[in-house]
Amino acid sequence: MSDKVIDIPATARLRLDGEALVANWRALDDMSGAASTGAAIKANAYGLGAVEVVRRLQSAGCRDFYVANWQEAREIEASVEEGTRISVLNGVRPDDMQYAMGSLAKPVLNSVEQVYRWQETGLPCDLMINSGMNRLGINPADIEQYDWNGLDIDIVMSHLASADEDVPQNADQLNQFDSVLQYVSGKRASLSNSAGIALGQAYHFDCTRPGLSLYGGKQRPELSAAIKQVVFPETQILQVRELQVGDKVGYNAKYTAERDHPIAILAMGYADGYLRGFSNTGLFLRGQTKLPVLGRVSMDLIAIDISGASDLGESDWVTAQYDLPTASRQSGLSQYELITGLGNRYSRYWV
Ligand SMILES: *Cc1c(COP(=O)(O)O)cnc(C)c1O
């Protein structure tokens, strides 16, 4: 018996457009004006692959990366060059201290307890201010009371809750953040995520932290023109069949043929993050030809109408319509859920 490992090609893959990723970062950097532009790469760079995203954005000039936890920091530490910084947004637990103290990455301190814990080390950190989202962060009242001289603070930051909407909360958070900066200062201040960048110069401070829009998400009209699609899910046809009028498709028979037509069964499903919200509403594409999803999305399978491309057969590839704003409208899922959910059954390849 040969011990050679036989390659089994994946039946679904993510095509990732490296030029679009870099173009999106550059567009956000332009919109950020004088502020420097970092990159949120938590959750494995929103599912694309953190190491590859860091490599590409670092070459383009990005010097600040934001991960959620220390496992994610460790993933990319070997890929960052001198002068590139990593911030760990979820802060530092007692269980993280041993790794964190020897890491290149710095914690974003989110509570007074974390400040006490980290202060002992004398190492650099960032500070998260709660300016009204009430998720992580130190309250303004606590900021005013504490003596910040003992801490080596790089970025003082806060996070916008509703930057994708035109609501008074944006200005309220901006004002709260501004007033806290009188009591604590770091080397730099930062407030804006992707959508926040589009709110204008007052929101930019010294550095911005886009995530979603790097990967093709557009949550405000100002971003529509500049931001390009990066992630293209592709899958293979497993089987083609001919429906007769009255034939039903899939679980609970949510599609019934009103004419005779061919369909294809695809090797992808809700276990791949293509959730049931796409049932009877999603689209696949073959070139410009639209191939609508028929009936319910299954765990590992999807049926599509191939009336428009009846030459398709077993092992041919089709591409999901996955422009994030459009796919979000079709499925009812957020643009964030649409890319972070894509999972591990895909092979990922960069073009
Ligand atoms: C995720 C995150 C970002 C990036 O947000 P997007 O909306 O994806 O641009 C920025 N800052 C913090 C604190 C985050 O958690």
Ligand as a Chemical Component Dictionary entry (heavy atoms), coordinates in Angstrom:
data_LIG
# 
_chem_comp.id                   LIG 
_chem_comp.type                 NON-POLYMER 
_chem_comp.pdbx_formal_charge   0 
_chem_comp.three_letter_code    LIG 
# 
loop_
_chem_comp_atom.comp_id 
_chem_comp_atom.atom_id 
_chem_comp_atom.alt_atom_id 
_chem_comp_atom.type_symbol 
_chem_comp_atom.charge 
_chem_comp_atom.model_Cartn_x 
_chem_comp_atom.model_Cartn_y 
_chem_comp_atom.model_Cartn_z 
_chem_comp_atom.pdbx_ordinal 
LIG C1 C1 C 0 -15.253 44.553 14.586 1  
LIG C2 C2 C 0 -14.753 45.842 15.080 2  
LIG C3 C3 C 0 -14.330 46.830 14.185 3  
LIG C4 C4 C 0 -14.569 46.712 12.690 4  
LIG O1 O1 O 0 -15.940 46.918 12.449 5  
LIG P1 P1 P 0 -16.616 46.855 10.976 6  
LIG O2 O2 O 0 -18.009 47.271 11.222 7  
LIG O3 O3 O 0 -16.501 45.435 10.552 8  
LIG O4 O4 O 0 -15.865 47.772 10.105 9  
LIG C5 C5 C 0 -13.757 47.980 14.706 10 
LIG N1 N1 N 0 -13.627 48.143 16.039 11 
LIG C6 C6 C 0 -14.030 47.226 16.947 12 
LIG C7 C7 C 0 -13.878 47.478 18.383 13 
LIG C8 C8 C 0 -14.623 46.051 16.496 14 
LIG O5 O5 O 0 -15.067 45.153 17.368 15 
# 
loop_
_chem_comp_bond.comp_id 
_chem_comp_bond.atom_id_1 
_chem_comp_bond.atom_id_2 
_chem_comp_bond.value_order 
_chem_comp_bond.pdbx_ordinal 
LIG C1 C2 SING 1  
LIG C2 C3 SING 2  
LIG C2 C8 DOUB 3  
LIG C3 C4 SING 4  
LIG C3 C5 DOUB 5  
LIG C4 O1 SING 6  
LIG O1 P1 SING 7  
LIG P1 O2 DOUB 8  
LIG P1 O3 SING 9  
LIG P1 O4 SING 10 
LIG C5 N1 SING 11 
LIG N1 C6 DOUB 12 
LIG C6 C7 SING 13 
LIG C6 C8 SING 14 
LIG C8 O5 SING 15 
# 
